[in-house]
């Protein structure tokens, strides 16, 4: 005589569903943290490539840092080191070649919410060769000769910032100064953002590239304050 297969009762089915929901609730935070960590590490990888390009450029050009502003900017300077032409940085994200992603942080939510290709990183203008020299962090002055530093002029390069996660509405490379340190966190992404600032998008941390070549993630409290010595090469 054939035995009848026992079927699930409604109560048993509800218990199974509840157990699955509990397990999902326990696992999802861990999965989210792992995903966020992977994105942050992808950002670190991008910044390592950009920092290495900086060192290679300096080795080729008498220890000078690359230009950071105006018609000759760091993207032009890095073309042969990163194999990414400045023209590869299109206005629209769907036009970007995959190799150009070195300039875009995987955790950049601002970029994820727009079709325009805003760069995810910026430079400390106190370091590079610029046409507008920021005087004491207050305003600007046009000068005839470009102001530039060499690697061997930098004091304590292990604490001097060069590149960082940032947001800018106009896709510019911008600067920090030693008197102020504008920043954005996930809480400030809502609303109208009209100014540039460091973007602390990795669990309220930002990745920073330092002039000795290392990359580190830090919270904004480390840098906010007057006369910030992490900005100016000789301070």
C-alpha positions in Angstrom: 0.0 0.0 0.0 1.5 3.4 -1.1 2.1 5.8 1.8 0.7 9.3 1.4 3.3 12.1 1.5 2.8 14.4 4.4 2.2 17.9 3.3 3.2 21.1 5.0 0.6 22.6 7.2 0.0 26.4 7.0 1.6 26.8 10.5 4.8 24.9 9.4 5.0 27.0 6.2 4.7 30.2 8.2 7.5 29.0 10.6 9.8 28.3 7.6 9.1 31.8 6.1 9.7 33.4 9.5 13.0 31.6 9.9 14.1 32.7 6.4 13.2 36.3 7.2 15.2 36.1 10.4 18.2 34.7 8.7 18.0 37.4 5.9 17.8 40.1 8.6 20.9 38.7 10.2 22.9 38.3 7.0 21.9 41.5 5.1 23.9 43.9 7.3 27.0 41.8 6.9 26.5 41.6 3.1 25.9 45.4 3.0 29.1 46.0 5.0 31.1 43.7 2.7 29.7 45.5 -0.4 30.6 48.9 1.1 34.1 47.7 2.0 34.6 46.4 -1.6 33.5 49.8 -3.0 35.9 51.6 -0.6 38.8 49.3 -1.7 37.9 50.0 -5.3 38.3 53.7 -4.6 41.6 53.1 -2.9 42.8 51.2 -6.0 41.8 54.2 -8.2 43.7 56.6 -5.9 46.8 54.4 -5.9 46.9 54.5 -9.7 46.5 58.3 -9.7 49.2 58.7 -7.0 51.6 56.4 -8.9 51.0 58.6 -12.0 51.9 61.6 -9.9 55.2 60.0 -8.9 56.0 59.0 -12.4 55.2 62.5 -13.7 57.5 64.0 -11.1 60.3 61.6 -12.0 60.0 62.7 -15.6 59.8 66.4 -14.9 62.5 67.4 -12.5 60.5 66.5 -9.4 57.7 68.9 -10.2 54.1 68.1 -9.4 51.7 68.0 -12.3 49.5 71.0 -13.2 46.1 71.0 -11.5 44.1 73.8 -13.1 43.3 75.7 -16.3 44.0 74.3 -19.8 46.9 72.0 -18.7 45.4 70.0 -15.8 46.3 66.8 -14.1 44.2 64.6 -16.5 46.3 65.9 -19.4 49.5 65.3 -17.5 48.5 61.7 -16.6 47.5 60.6 -20.1 50.6 58.5 -20.8 50.7 57.1 -17.3 47.1 56.0 -16.9 46.4 55.5 -20.6 43.3 57.7 -20.3 43.1 60.7 -22.5 41.4 63.9 -21.2 39.0 63.6 -24.1 37.9 60.2 -22.7 36.2 62.0 -19.8 32.9 62.5 -21.5 30.0 64.7 -20.2 27.7 61.7 -20.0 28.5 58.5 -18.1 27.2 56.2 -20.7 29.9 57.5 -23.1 32.8 56.7 -20.7 35.2 54.0 -21.7 36.0 51.5 -19.0 39.6 52.7 -18.6 38.3 56.2 -17.6 36.7 54.7 -14.4 40.0 55.4 -12.6 38.6 58.9 -12.0 35.3 57.7 -10.6 34.8 56.3 -7.1 32.6 53.1 -7.1 30.9 54.4 -3.9 30.1 57.9 -5.4 26.3 58.0 -4.8 26.2 61.5 -6.3 27.4 60.1 -9.6 25.0 57.1 -9.3 22.1 59.5 -9.2 22.9 61.5 -12.3 23.7 60.8 -15.9 26.5 63.3 -16.0 30.1 62.2 -15.4 31.3 64.3 -12.5 34.8 63.4 -11.3 35.0 61.7 -7.9 38.5 63.0 -6.9 40.2 66.3 -6.5 43.7 67.8 -5.8 45.2 70.0 -3.2 45.9 73.1 -5.3 48.5 74.3 -2.9 50.8 71.6 -4.2 50.4 71.8 -8.0 51.2 74.2 -10.7 48.3 76.6 -11.0 47.5 80.0 -12.7 45.5 81.2 -9.7 47.4 81.0 -6.5 45.2 80.9 -3.4 46.7 83.4 -1.0 46.5 82.2 2.6 43.3 80.3 1.8 41.4 83.6 1.4 40.5 84.6 -2.1 42.8 84.3 -5.1 45.3 86.3 -7.1 46.4 86.0 -10.8 50.1 85.7 -11.2 52.2 85.7 -14.4 54.3 82.6 -13.6 52.7 79.4 -12.5 53.3 78.5 -8.9 54.6 75.0 -8.4 56.3 72.8 -5.8 58.8 70.0 -6.2 58.7 66.8 -4.3 61.9 67.7 -2.4 60.3 70.9 -1.2 57.5 69.3 0.7 57.8 69.1 4.5 56.6 65.9 6.2 55.0 64.4 3.0 53.4 61.6 5.0 50.9 64.1 6.4 50.4 66.3 3.3 47.2 65.7 1.3 47.3 65.5 -2.4 44.1 63.8 -3.7 40.8 63.1 -1.9 37.2 62.0 -2.4 35.2 65.0 -3.3 32.0 66.4 -4.8 31.9 69.4 -7.2 28.8 70.3 -9.3 30.8 71.7 -12.2 33.3 68.8 -12.7 36.2 71.0 -11.7 39.4 70.1 -9.9 39.3 72.2 -6.8 41.3 73.0 -3.7 41.2 72.9 0.1 42.7 75.7 2.2 44.2 75.7 5.7 41.4 77.9 7.1 38.4 75.9 6.1 37.6 72.4 5.0 34.3 72.0 3.2 32.9 68.5 3.3 29.9 66.4 2.5 28.5 63.3 4.2 25.5 61.2 3.1 23.3 63.3 5.2 24.1 66.4 3.1 23.4 64.8 -0.3 19.8 65.9 0.0 19.1 69.4 -1.4 20.9 71.8 -3.6 24.7 71.4 -3.5 26.4 74.5 -4.9 29.9 74.3 -3.6 32.8 71.8 -3.7 33.9 69.8 -0.8 35.4 66.6 0.5 32.9 63.8 0.3 33.0 61.4 3.3 31.1 58.8 1.5 32.7 55.6 2.8 30.8 55.0 6.0 31.4 58.7 6.9 35.1 58.4 5.9 36.9 59.8 2.9 40.0 58.3 1.2 43.0 60.6 1.1 46.2 60.3 -1.0 49.3 61.7 0.8 52.5 63.0 -0.8 54.6 60.1 0.4 52.4 57.8 -1.7 50.2 56.1 0.9 46.4 56.1 0.9 44.3 56.3 4.0 40.7 56.6 5.0 39.9 59.2 7.7 37.0 61.0 9.3 36.6 64.7 8.8 37.3 65.6 12.5 41.0 64.9 11.8 41.2 67.8 9.3 38.6 70.4 10.3 40.1 73.4 12.1 42.0 76.6 11.5 45.5 76.7 9.9 45.3 73.1 8.7 48.8 71.9 8.3 47.8 69.0 6.1 47.1 71.4 3.2 50.1 73.6 2.6 53.4 71.8 1.6 55.6 74.0 3.7 53.5 74.0 6.9 
